[in-house]
Amino acid sequence: MEKTEKTKIVKTRPVMAYGAMEKCRAVLSVWTERRRPAEVCRELSIPWMLLSLWQKRAMEGMLQALEPRVKLDKGPALSPRLQALLEKKRLNIMTTAAQGKLENRLSKAQESRKQETAVPKDEKKS
Protein backbone atom coordinates (compact mmCIF):
# COMPACT_ATOMS: atom_id res chain seq x y z
CA MET A 1 0.00 0.00 0.00
CA GLU A 2 1.35 3.33 -1.02
CA LYS A 3 1.08 6.46 0.97
CA THR A 4 -0.29 9.37 -0.90
CA GLU A 5 1.18 12.72 -0.19
CA LYS A 6 -1.18 15.50 0.48
CA THR A 7 -0.19 18.90 -0.69
CA LYS A 8 -1.51 21.94 0.99
CA ILE A 9 -2.81 24.65 -1.17
CA VAL A 10 -2.14 27.95 0.49
CA LYS A 11 -4.15 30.88 -0.69
CA THR A 12 -2.13 34.04 -0.61
CA ARG A 13 -3.71 37.41 -0.60
CA PRO A 14 -2.24 40.07 -2.77
CA VAL A 15 -0.36 42.53 -0.62
CA MET A 16 -2.10 45.85 -0.86
CA ALA A 17 -0.55 48.98 0.52
CA TYR A 18 -3.27 51.37 1.50
CA GLY A 19 -2.55 55.02 2.03
CA ALA A 20 -3.72 57.18 4.88
CA MET A 21 -6.75 58.43 2.94
CA GLU A 22 -8.05 54.92 2.21
CA LYS A 23 -7.56 53.94 5.83
CA CYS A 24 -9.39 57.07 7.01
CA ARG A 25 -12.29 56.41 4.66
CA ALA A 26 -12.54 52.81 5.83
CA VAL A 27 -12.47 53.72 9.52
CA LEU A 28 -14.86 56.65 9.16
CA SER A 29 -17.33 54.61 7.11
CA VAL A 30 -17.48 52.11 9.97
CA TRP A 31 -17.66 54.80 12.67
CA THR A 32 -20.46 56.67 10.89
CA GLU A 33 -22.28 53.35 10.39
CA ARG A 34 -22.44 53.77 6.63
CA ARG A 35 -20.98 50.29 6.19
CA ARG A 36 -20.39 47.31 8.39
CA PRO A 37 -16.85 46.23 9.27
CA ALA A 38 -17.31 42.98 7.36
CA GLU A 39 -18.23 44.89 4.20
CA VAL A 40 -15.15 47.09 4.48
CA CYS A 41 -12.90 44.09 5.06
CA ARG A 42 -14.36 42.27 2.07
CA GLU A 43 -14.11 45.30 -0.18
CA LEU A 44 -10.48 46.01 0.74
CA SER A 45 -9.51 42.33 1.05
CA ILE A 46 -8.11 42.83 4.54
CA PRO A 47 -8.53 40.80 7.72
CA TRP A 48 -10.78 42.12 10.45
CA MET A 49 -7.80 42.52 12.81
CA LEU A 50 -6.15 44.99 10.42
CA LEU A 51 -9.30 47.12 10.32
CA SER A 52 -9.42 46.94 14.10
CA LEU A 53 -5.80 48.10 14.26
CA TRP A 54 -6.59 51.02 11.95
CA GLN A 55 -9.49 52.01 14.20
CA LYS A 56 -7.32 51.87 17.30
CA ARG A 57 -4.58 53.94 15.68
CA ALA A 58 -7.14 56.46 14.44
CA MET A 59 -8.54 56.86 17.95
CA GLU A 60 -5.06 57.28 19.44
CA GLY A 61 -4.17 59.86 16.81
CA MET A 62 -7.38 61.77 17.42
CA LEU A 63 -6.81 61.79 21.18
CA GLN A 64 -3.24 62.94 20.74
CA ALA A 65 -4.28 65.69 18.34
CA LEU A 66 -6.89 66.98 20.76
CA GLU A 67 -4.57 67.16 23.79
CA PRO A 68 -3.85 70.74 24.81
CA ARG A 69 -0.48 71.93 23.62
CA VAL A 70 1.85 74.19 25.53
CA LYS A 71 2.27 77.45 23.69
CA LEU A 72 5.85 78.59 23.99
CA ASP A 73 5.07 82.13 22.87
CA LYS A 74 2.93 82.66 25.98
CA GLY A 75 5.75 81.72 28.30
CA PRO A 76 8.01 78.93 29.42
CA ALA A 77 6.71 75.40 29.49
CA LEU A 78 8.12 74.80 32.99
CA SER A 79 6.93 76.51 36.13
CA PRO A 80 9.20 79.30 37.44
CA ARG A 81 9.94 77.31 40.60
CA LEU A 82 11.03 74.26 38.62
CA GLN A 83 13.12 76.40 36.28
CA ALA A 84 14.88 77.99 39.30
CA LEU A 85 15.62 74.55 40.77
CA LEU A 86 17.02 73.27 37.48
CA GLU A 87 19.19 76.38 37.07
CA LYS A 88 20.49 76.03 40.63
CA LYS A 89 21.35 72.38 40.00
CA ARG A 90 23.10 73.25 36.73
CA LEU A 91 25.19 75.96 38.40
CA ASN A 92 26.07 73.60 41.26
CA ILE A 93 27.28 70.96 38.83
CA MET A 94 29.29 73.49 36.85
CA THR A 95 30.99 74.97 39.94
CA THR A 96 31.75 71.52 41.36
CA ALA A 97 33.36 70.49 38.09
CA ALA A 98 35.32 73.75 37.88
CA GLN A 99 36.51 73.39 41.49
CA GLY A 100 37.70 69.86 40.81
CA LYS A 101 39.69 71.03 37.78
CA LEU A 102 41.21 73.91 39.75
CA GLU A 103 42.18 71.62 42.62
CA ASN A 104 43.88 69.22 40.18
CA ARG A 105 45.81 72.05 38.53
CA LEU A 106 46.84 73.44 41.94
CA SER A 107 48.08 70.08 43.21
CA LYS A 108 50.07 69.52 40.00
CA ALA A 109 51.59 73.00 40.28
CA GLN A 110 52.53 72.41 43.92
CA GLU A 111 54.16 69.08 43.09
CA SER A 112 56.18 70.55 40.26
CA ARG A 113 57.21 73.43 42.54
CA LYS A 114 58.39 70.96 45.21
CA GLN A 115 60.39 69.06 42.62
CA GLU A 116 62.07 72.26 41.41
CA THR A 117 62.98 73.48 44.91
CA ALA A 118 64.03 70.10 46.23
CA VAL A 119 67.81 69.82 46.42
CA PRO A 120 69.18 66.43 45.43
CA LYS A 121 70.90 64.55 48.32
CA ASP A 122 74.18 64.48 46.41
CA GLU A 123 74.38 68.29 46.35
CA LYS A 124 73.68 68.58 50.15
CA LYS A 125 76.70 66.48 51.15
CA SER A 126 79.27 68.56 49.29
Secondary structure, DSSP 8 states (H G I E B T S, - for coil): -------------------HHHHHHHHHHHHTTSS-HHHHHHHHT--HHHHHHHHHHHHHHHHHHHS----TTTS-SS-HHHHHHHHHHHHHHHHHHHHHHHHHHHHHHHHHHHHHH---HHHHH-
